[in-house]
Each structure stands twice: as structure tokens, then as C-alpha cells.
Amino acid sequence: MAVCKVGELSTVTLPARAAPLRTLASTDHKRVAVGAGAVAFAFFIAGGVLALVMRSQLAADGGVVSQDTYNQLFTMHGSTMVYLFVVPVALAAGLYFVPLQVGAAAVAGPRMALAGLWLLVFGGLAMWAGFLTSGGAAAASWWGFDPLSDAIHSPGSGVELWIFGVVLATAGQMLWAGCVLVTALRCRAPGMTLMRMPVFTWSMVATCLLVVFAFPALIVALALLWAQRHFGGVLDGGLGAVDYQQLFWFYGHPVVYVMFFPFIGMVGEVVATFCGRRFFGHSAFILALLAFAGLSMTVWAHHMFTMGQVTNKYFALTSTALIVPAGIEYLDLLGTIWRGRLRFSAAFLFALGFIVQFLVGGLTGIVLASPPLDYGLNMSYFVVAHFHYTIFAGSAFGLFAGVYYWFPKVTGVLLRERLGKLHFLLMAIGTNLAFFPMFVLGAEGMTRRIADYPSSSGWQSLNELETVGAGVIALSILAFVVNVVVSLRARQAAGDDPWQGQTLEWATSSPPPRHNFHALPPIRSFAPLLDLREDSEDLLAGERAPA
Amino acid sequence: MRRAGIVLIAWGLWLGVLTALQAAFRSIRGPLGVHWIEAAMLGGAAGACLLAGLVLWALDARSGAVERPRAVATDSVATATLIAGFALVLLGAGFGLWLILIGAGVSALGLGGLVREALARRRHRGEAEAA
């Protein structure tokens, strides 16, 4: 038994069990987060393979898979990426780094965090088990709209497994969000006031608020869908299907910001560190995040403009208003870069990629926030391009910025910079080749979710280009995997603080001990390590100054 | 005293303002002037957030400045077992009573394990405080 005291937080550790059990059932937030990240990355690879098959189908102008198989592919691709990869990996990052950034010895509710990991595992396996059933996996898209997903139009076990899988994974994410939120709000070290929390921690607070208060709507919607499939009469009638959509999108749009806020937080940390500057406009950034998170709870029905059953004007107003907090956040990022001492590491390049490419996704979102324009573009490839620019070209780049930044802290090992830059280059080329032509195809009228299109449409060459782009993205991910393997085999020790970081996670060893810190530095701002460096520089300058 | 509740209270109020703004758009039918579910979902989230913030505020006001030592188990096989059982029970809703019963058995094992861990935690905390 060991007792560890950090500030006013104390923990008692129970005797350890055998190593395999420690790995599978550890309540250490760092182990849980690494496990969740590994599971999510495995699902990312699986979802990516589905995307490559879909792209092969579209490049070949039909013939690779049937329409029914194609429906399963896009359903499972979207479901995997949203429910099993981006959201879990975003929350896993919070689970690992929020306790470290606020100086806590452990996460609040460590058992709940562990439960979240296993809910993700069982949820993902249930969802993918659909491929083993006679009718195949779910094929009613990642939103599973009724009546497309009812027992008449989607018979078989695929949709059942999809419903259970999504419920399990989502329940796990809600547990994680609760743990991270309570850690940030109630487990802070002495001196770590709310306004001294770093930007990443604040971005996780905003994220977790969305998860806790929006995600229950998805579980309610899926419970109703399950009841509709088995008993009927639940979503029948004129507005039953609309009400399902209302519930689904009450989850379905906030989840987009759950897939954005953590990554802009990561990018904020990376930019501040690699520009050697204190984060610009910290307080404004926090207020913008909270306002942004609130607004993002009010825009869900812009996905339903064309139905004529929602208050279009209200949702157009709130959707357009998002540009104000988003603009403040961008201003803060650019203000941090401005006149900074830039170090073009792989992490910083990915952060720049996020800033530029997410802008494309964000600006095209303004188009879709306008009902008259949305009437023309809804269900077209323009929408597909828009959300891939936000989620892949934006958030995935933010994620890799975070991975290259924090990998040394998690493993104690530096990733290879050259391979990292190759990864960035390939991913930037592949992403823009794969997704930019979709804007053109969408504007020309190519609709989503078609396995084939008329050869007279003139869309084949752009589709072939997109498929080449998807292949280049796959190569970039291969470069990343090679980088991780090479770096872990031929280890280059990172030390505690290889980047001259500013926040508390860099004040402990790499990887951190079980209870995170042996001692904490004084916390006087949101960048306590930068304060220490500036103090020592002032001291040195004072000693050099003539008497 | 920590004032963590203020984040939830402020955010809940902001959601409340945005819910009230819906009333200004009365073009769609419904008792609240908008499609009822729109107001209910957003208003419900606002109310739940406010309530959580007030509860947190009250908890923070009651707790002292110094926290008691927290006992954290290094691992919890019982938690993983309980979740496995829960997943099987849920899947059983689609695949039959047999799976629900297996899941219930596994869940019972997990719950028993949690009770055992809770007892061990209490014992170790007592020892630590005595030391």
C-alpha cells in the first residue's frame, strides 16, 4: 500500500494485482486513456479500410460492391468514425491530460473511467458484429433514421447490434465526460483557479458540458427506435419520424463540436509552445468557448431545414451566430502565432494544417446555415466535403498535432521528426485531393450515398482524383504507424519537458508516475512553467546588469 | 472554497436565454409557439445544467477547505466484469432471455466484486488515517 500526497489531494493505493489485470482493469486515468486511444485508433483503421473500399467503388464507376453492401459500408464508416474513433479519442485525451494540467493526483471517478473503456470495447464489437450476421451490418446510415431503420425496411440483426453498440459506446463517453468535468471543476491543485486552467482543459470543459447535456438525447432516440422496431406505434404518425430526427440531431450537432473543441484546445497548446509565447487572449478564448458550446446546443435543426417542420429562422440565426465565437478563437490562435519564435516541428505543422483547413470547413458551413442555399445543397456531396473538412482536415490534423506534442509525455520517447513531417505532407496532399473535389461534385448535383452514377454525368475523373487522395491519406497513416514503431524500438529519450512546455503536465516525469506528480511548481497563471522560466531569465538578467 | 458550480450555472443560464429566444420565432405550431420538442429539449438541458450547478455550489459550500484522503484502487476487475454483464443484458434485449440471464449472472459477479473492493478500500483508508 502506498499513500501519495499532492497538495491537498491524497490518495491511498490498494495492493496491485498481476500485470495482465493491471493492464486490463487499471483505474489509472493514464492507462485507461491510452487503452481508449489504442481501441479508437484500431477502429479508425477499420473505418478507413471501409472508406477505401467505398472510394474504389466510386472510382470504378460501380462494380466493386453491390448497392446494399455500399449502404453497409457508409453506415459503418460514419458510425465507426463518429462513435468509435473521434469522440472517444477526444475524450481519452481529456482523460489523460486534464488531471495533469490541473495538478490532480487522479481523475474523479476512476472506476467510471474504466467502465467507459469497456463500454467502448463492447459497443464497438457489437456494432461490427453486424458484419457476421446473415443480413449484414446496419445499412441505415450513422443516424439510423426511422422509418429506414424500422423492422420492415431494415430487417435482421444488423440494426439491432448497431443500436446496442451505439448505446454502449455513448454511455461510456458520458461516463468519461462526467469524470473529466468533475476533475477540472473540483479536483484542481491549490492555486489552480478556474481562470488559470489551460486552454486545453477549458476546451475539455466545454466538450464535456456538451456530452453530459446533449448525448442523453441519442440514448432516448435509440431506445425509441428499438421499441419501434419491436412493438411499433412509437414513432408512427405524422411527426414520429420528425421527432426521432429532433432527438437524434439534438445529439448529432453538438457531437460535431465534441469533435472540434478538444482539438482546437490541443492546437492552442501546441501553438503557444512552439511559438514560445503565452497564449493570446486566454480569457476571451474561454468565454468564446463557453458561448460557442451553448450556441452549438441550439443549431441542431439546421440539418432539418428542408423538412418544413422546424423553426428555420431561429436555427439559421443561431447557426450563423457561431461565426462570432469561432472568429474570436481564430483571432486568439493567430494572435499567439503573431511575432512568435516559431519552431516548425511536426506538431506545429499539423496545428497550422488544422487552422487553415478547418477554416475551409467552417466557411462552407455558413453556406449550409442558410436555408435557401441548404435547400439546393442538402444531401449533396457539398455536405460531405464540408464535414470532412471540419472533422478530418480539421480535427484529425488537430489530433495529430496533439499526438506529436504529447507522445513524449505519454511514452517518454520522441517521435521521429522527419517521418512526422512526411506524415504531415502526405496527409495534407491526400486530404485536399480527397475532399476538395467533393465541393465541385456537390455543386454539380452529385448526391450522397449512391454506389453508382451515370457515366454521362462527367463525374468520374473527379471521383478518381478523390480515390487517389484517399490512397495518399492511407499512405500517410502508414508513415505514422512506421514512425510509432521505429520510435518505440529505437528509443530516443524525451526527458520531462522536450518542447519547453508551459503547462503542468511538463512539470512531471515522462511518463508520469501513478499519482502524476511528486511535487508541483507554484501556479500563478495558466502557464506556470513559462512563469518559472521568465522568473529565472529575469534573475539572470538582474545578475548580469551593472550595479 | 471552490466555486466550480458557477461554470454550470452560467452555462445553464446561457442555454436558458437561447431557449427563451425560441419564443420570438412563432411561425411553427405548438403550445409554446415553437415545435414543442425544440423548446423541451433545449429548456430541459438548460434546467438540468442549472440544477447541477446549484447542487455543486451547495456541495462546495458545505465541504471544508481540506479534503479527506481519497482511496483509489489501482485496478478494478469487478468494474470490467460488471460492464461485460451489462453489455450482455442489453444485447439480450435483442437476442433472447438466455443472454439476459447470462448477463445478469455476470453482472452479479461484478457487483459482488465491487462490494468486496469497497470493503477493502474502507479498510485501507482506516489504516492509512491511523498511520
HADDOCK unambig.tbl for C-alpha pairs under 7 A between the chains (distance, minus, plus):
assign (segid A and resid 8 and name CA) (segid B and resid 66 and name CA) 6.32 0.50 0.50
assign (segid A and resid 8 and name CA) (segid B and resid 67 and name CA) 6.58 0.50 0.50
assign (segid A and resid 9 and name CA) (segid B and resid 67 and name CA) 6.85 0.50 0.50
assign (segid A and resid 9 and name CA) (segid B and resid 69 and name CA) 6.75 0.50 0.50
assign (segid A and resid 10 and name CA) (segid B and resid 69 and name CA) 4.61 0.50 0.50
assign (segid A and resid 10 and name CA) (segid B and resid 70 and name CA) 5.80 0.50 0.50
assign (segid A and resid 11 and name CA) (segid B and resid 69 and name CA) 5.53 0.50 0.50
assign (segid A and resid 11 and name CA) (segid B and resid 70 and name CA) 4.66 0.50 0.50
assign (segid A and resid 11 and name CA) (segid B and resid 71 and name CA) 5.15 0.50 0.50
assign (segid A and resid 11 and name CA) (segid B and resid 72 and name CA) 6.03 0.50 0.50
assign (segid A and resid 12 and name CA) (segid B and resid 70 and name CA) 6.33 0.50 0.50
assign (segid A and resid 12 and name CA) (segid B and resid 71 and name CA) 4.43 0.50 0.50
assign (segid A and resid 12 and name CA) (segid B and resid 72 and name CA) 5.71 0.50 0.50
assign (segid A and resid 12 and name CA) (segid B and resid 125 and name CA) 6.66 0.50 0.50
assign (segid A and resid 13 and name CA) (segid B and resid 71 and name CA) 6.45 0.50 0.50
assign (segid A and resid 13 and name CA) (segid B and resid 72 and name CA) 5.51 0.50 0.50
assign (segid A and resid 13 and name CA) (segid B and resid 73 and name CA) 5.58 0.50 0.50
assign (segid A and resid 13 and name CA) (segid B and resid 74 and name CA) 5.98 0.50 0.50
assign (segid A and resid 14 and name CA) (segid B and resid 72 and name CA) 6.96 0.50 0.50
assign (segid A and resid 14 and name CA) (segid B and resid 73 and name CA) 5.01 0.50 0.50
assign (segid A and resid 14 and name CA) (segid B and resid 74 and name CA) 5.88 0.50 0.50
assign (segid A and resid 16 and name CA) (segid B and resid 74 and name CA) 6.19 0.50 0.50
assign (segid A and resid 22 and name CA) (segid B and resid 75 and name CA) 5.79 0.50 0.50
assign (segid A and resid 25 and name CA) (segid B and resid 75 and name CA) 5.08 0.50 0.50
assign (segid A and resid 25 and name CA) (segid B and resid 76 and name CA) 5.24 0.50 0.50
assign (segid A and resid 25 and name CA) (segid B and resid 77 and name CA) 5.21 0.50 0.50
assign (segid A and resid 25 and name CA) (segid B and resid 80 and name CA) 6.49 0.50 0.50
assign (segid A and resid 26 and name CA) (segid B and resid 74 and name CA) 5.86 0.50 0.50
assign (segid A and resid 26 and name CA) (segid B and resid 75 and name CA) 3.99 0.50 0.50
assign (segid A and resid 26 and name CA) (segid B and resid 76 and name CA) 6.35 0.50 0.50
assign (segid A and resid 27 and name CA) (segid B and resid 73 and name CA) 6.77 0.50 0.50
assign (segid A and resid 27 and name CA) (segid B and resid 74 and name CA) 5.55 0.50 0.50
assign (segid A and resid 27 and name CA) (segid B and resid 75 and name CA) 4.95 0.50 0.50
assign (segid A and resid 27 and name CA) (segid B and resid 76 and name CA) 6.61 0.50 0.50
assign (segid A and resid 28 and name CA) (segid B and resid 74 and name CA) 6.55 0.50 0.50
assign (segid A and resid 111 and name CA) (segid B and resid 79 and name CA) 6.55 0.50 0.50
assign (segid A and resid 115 and name CA) (segid B and resid 79 and name CA) 6.08 0.50 0.50
assign (segid A and resid 115 and name CA) (segid B and resid 80 and name CA) 6.17 0.50 0.50
assign (segid A and resid 115 and name CA) (segid B and resid 83 and name CA) 6.29 0.50 0.50
assign (segid A and resid 118 and name CA) (segid B and resid 80 and name CA) 6.32 0.50 0.50
assign (segid A and resid 118 and name CA) (segid B and resid 83 and name CA) 6.55 0.50 0.50
assign (segid A and resid 119 and name CA) (segid B and resid 83 and name CA) 6.54 0.50 0.50
assign (segid A and resid 122 and name CA) (segid B and resid 87 and name CA) 6.74 0.50 0.50
assign (segid A and resid 160 and name CA) (segid B and resid 94 and name CA) 6.49 0.50 0.50
assign (segid A and resid 164 and name CA) (segid B and resid 90 and name CA) 6.79 0.50 0.50
assign (segid A and resid 164 and name CA) (segid B and resid 91 and name CA) 6.41 0.50 0.50
assign (segid A and resid 185 and name CA) (segid B and resid 4 and name CA) 5.01 0.50 0.50
assign (segid A and resid 186 and name CA) (segid B and resid 4 and name CA) 6.38 0.50 0.50
assign (segid A and resid 213 and name CA) (segid B and resid 45 and name CA) 5.65 0.50 0.50
assign (segid A and resid 290 and name CA) (segid B and resid 11 and name CA) 6.99 0.50 0.50
assign (segid A and resid 294 and name CA) (segid B and resid 11 and name CA) 6.87 0.50 0.50
assign (segid A and resid 294 and name CA) (segid B and resid 14 and name CA) 6.57 0.50 0.50
assign (segid A and resid 294 and name CA) (segid B and resid 15 and name CA) 5.84 0.50 0.50
assign (segid A and resid 310 and name CA) (segid B and resid 35 and name CA) 6.78 0.50 0.50
assign (segid A and resid 311 and name CA) (segid B and resid 27 and name CA) 6.97 0.50 0.50
assign (segid A and resid 311 and name CA) (segid B and resid 28 and name CA) 6.31 0.50 0.50
assign (segid A and resid 311 and name CA) (segid B and resid 34 and name CA) 6.98 0.50 0.50
assign (segid A and resid 314 and name CA) (segid B and resid 22 and name CA) 6.58 0.50 0.50
assign (segid A and resid 314 and name CA) (segid B and resid 25 and name CA) 6.44 0.50 0.50
